[in-house]
Amino acid sequence: MSHQIIKDLSKRYTTKKYDEEKRISQEDMAVIKEAVRLSASSINSQPWKFIVIESDEAKQRFYNTFANKHQFNQHHAKAASHTILLAYDPKFTKEKYAKRLDAEVVAGRLSPEKFDARMGSYAFAEANTDQAGFNSGWTKAQVYIALGNLLHTLARLGIDSTPMEGVDSQMIGEEFKQELDGHVCEVALAIGYHKDGEDYNHGLPKSRLSMEDVVTTL
């Protein structure tokens, strides 16, 4: 298929070795940040926070979080141009949702007269909230929507990436406590440019199940 979207996704793969000398331009980083900000979420909840690791100091802090486990991903912390920590809000409250609707009113998306009616949409969050007020299963799912959006954006920009669930959420929470502000990070995304000749995964044929196995048209 010749469509540009398919070409982009056919070239995308999980990078195993980054070129430490190559850095993503500030222009492309601006696009990446705006793209993740514009990600879709259920009821426009946006129950997330994205920490962009760029400086050597921040990279060292992230590197340190691999002290106890998942060391196979530790080298990405310094070698990748940037890493994005994708964090979810484990307790997304009705008051927090009201702030999202306030922003919709300011943007002209929602009329003030319909504010109370739109608050009813919080029922989607309530349906996934336990007695202790936790709805992390639902908010974490929203973060993965943002991750998918990022992967496609990066493919369009020709930037390599490595999604990592192999991170220490507890240590990240301790090291980046102030930046996370109560949010929880269980997945990170290393981004940059692969190391020519040293990234064994680069250039391998794409392997996916057949269309008939995964798509049913009724």
C-alpha positions in Angstrom: 0.0 0.0 0.0 1.4 3.4 -1.0 -0.4 5.7 1.5 2.0 7.8 3.5 0.5 6.7 6.8 1.2 3.1 5.9 4.7 3.9 4.8 5.3 5.7 8.2 4.0 2.8 10.2 5.8 0.2 8.2 9.1 1.8 8.9 8.5 2.2 12.6 10.1 -0.3 14.9 11.4 -0.5 18.5 15.0 0.9 18.6 17.5 -1.2 20.6 20.6 1.1 20.3 20.7 4.9 20.0 23.3 7.2 18.6 24.4 9.3 21.6 25.7 12.1 19.3 22.4 12.7 17.5 19.8 14.9 19.1 16.2 15.8 18.1 15.9 19.4 17.1 14.0 21.9 19.3 11.6 22.4 16.3 10.7 18.7 16.2 10.5 18.6 20.0 7.9 21.4 19.9 5.8 19.3 17.5 6.1 16.2 19.7 5.1 18.1 22.8 2.1 19.7 21.1 1.1 16.3 19.6 1.0 14.6 22.9 -0.9 17.5 24.4 -3.6 17.1 21.7 -4.0 13.4 22.4 -7.5 12.1 22.7 -8.9 10.9 26.1 -12.3 9.7 27.4 -14.6 12.6 28.1 -11.6 14.9 27.4 -10.4 14.0 30.9 -6.7 14.4 30.1 -5.7 12.6 33.4 -2.0 12.7 32.7 1.3 14.4 33.0 4.2 14.1 30.6 7.8 14.6 31.8 10.3 15.3 29.1 13.8 14.3 30.0 16.3 16.3 28.0 19.2 17.6 30.2 22.2 15.5 31.3 21.1 16.0 34.9 17.6 14.7 34.2 19.0 11.8 32.2 21.2 10.8 35.2 18.2 11.0 37.5 16.3 8.7 35.2 19.3 6.4 34.8 19.5 6.0 38.6 15.9 4.6 38.7 17.2 1.4 37.1 19.3 0.5 40.1 17.1 -2.4 41.2 15.6 -3.8 38.0 15.1 -3.6 34.3 18.7 -2.8 33.6 18.3 -3.9 30.0 16.6 -0.6 29.4 19.0 1.5 31.5 21.4 2.4 28.6 18.5 4.2 26.8 18.3 6.7 29.7 21.5 8.4 28.6 21.9 7.3 25.0 18.5 8.4 23.7 18.1 12.0 22.7 15.1 12.4 25.0 12.8 10.2 27.1 9.2 11.0 27.9 7.7 9.7 31.1 4.0 9.1 30.6 2.1 9.3 33.9 -1.5 8.9 34.9 -3.5 10.4 37.8 -4.6 7.5 40.1 -7.4 9.6 41.6 -9.1 11.6 39.0 -11.8 13.5 40.9 -14.9 15.3 39.8 -13.2 18.6 40.9 -10.3 17.9 38.5 -12.8 17.2 35.7 -14.5 20.5 36.4 -11.2 22.2 35.7 -11.1 20.6 32.3 -14.6 21.9 31.6 -13.6 25.3 32.7 -10.9 25.2 30.0 -13.5 24.1 27.4 -15.6 27.1 28.3 -12.6 29.5 27.9 -11.8 27.8 24.5 -15.4 28.3 23.3 -16.0 24.6 23.0 -18.6 24.5 25.8 -21.2 27.2 26.6 -21.5 28.1 30.3 -25.1 27.2 30.2 -24.3 23.6 29.4 -21.5 23.2 32.0 -23.6 21.3 34.6 -25.0 19.0 32.0 -21.5 18.1 30.7 -20.4 17.4 34.3 -22.7 14.4 33.9 -20.0 12.8 31.7 -17.9 12.2 34.8 -20.1 9.1 35.3 -17.6 7.4 32.9 -14.9 8.0 35.5 -17.2 7.1 38.5 -18.0 3.8 36.9 -14.3 2.9 37.1 -13.7 4.4 40.6 -13.4 2.1 43.6 -14.5 2.9 47.2 -11.2 4.4 48.0 -11.4 6.8 45.1 -8.9 5.1 42.9 -9.6 4.9 39.1 -6.1 4.2 37.9 -7.2 1.4 35.6 -9.2 3.9 33.6 -6.8 6.8 33.7 -3.8 4.5 32.8 -5.8 3.5 29.7 -5.9 7.1 28.6 -2.1 7.4 28.8 -1.8 4.5 26.3 -3.9 6.5 23.9 -1.4 9.3 24.2 1.5 6.8 23.7 0.0 5.5 20.5 -0.4 9.0 19.2 3.2 9.7 20.1 4.5 6.6 18.2 2.7 7.7 15.0 3.8 11.3 15.4 7.4 10.1 15.7 7.1 7.8 12.7 5.9 10.8 10.6 8.9 12.8 11.8 11.4 10.0 11.1 12.4 9.8 14.7 13.1 6.4 16.3 11.5 5.3 19.6 11.4 2.6 22.3 8.3 2.2 24.4 9.4 0.9 27.8 7.2 -0.7 30.4 10.4 -2.1 31.8 10.9 0.8 34.2 10.8 1.0 38.0 7.6 2.9 38.7 8.3 3.1 42.4 11.8 4.6 42.0 10.6 6.9 39.3 7.9 8.1 41.7 10.5 8.8 44.3 13.1 10.5 42.0 10.6 12.6 40.2 8.1 13.1 43.0 7.9 16.9 42.6 7.5 16.8 38.8 4.9 14.0 38.8 2.8 15.8 41.4 0.9 12.7 42.5 0.8 11.1 39.1 2.2 7.5 38.5 4.6 6.6 35.7 4.5 2.9 34.5 5.6 3.5 31.0 8.3 5.6 29.3 9.3 6.4 25.7 12.9 6.8 24.7 13.2 8.8 21.5 16.1 9.7 19.2 18.1 8.2 16.3 19.4 4.6 16.0 23.0 3.8 16.0 24.0 2.7 12.4 25.4 -0.8 12.4 24.8 -1.5 16.1 21.0 -1.6 16.3 20.1 -5.2 15.5 16.4 -4.5 15.2 16.8 -1.8 12.5 15.9 -2.8 9.0 14.4 -6.2 9.9 11.2 -7.1 8.0 7.9 -6.1 9.5 6.1 -9.1 11.1 2.4 -8.8 11.8 -0.6 -11.2 11.8 -2.6 -11.2 8.6 -5.4 -8.8 8.0 -7.9 -11.7 8.1 -6.6 -12.7 11.6 -7.0 -9.3 13.2 -9.7 -7.4 11.2 -13.3 -8.5 10.7 -15.5 -6.4 8.5 -19.3 -7.0 8.9 
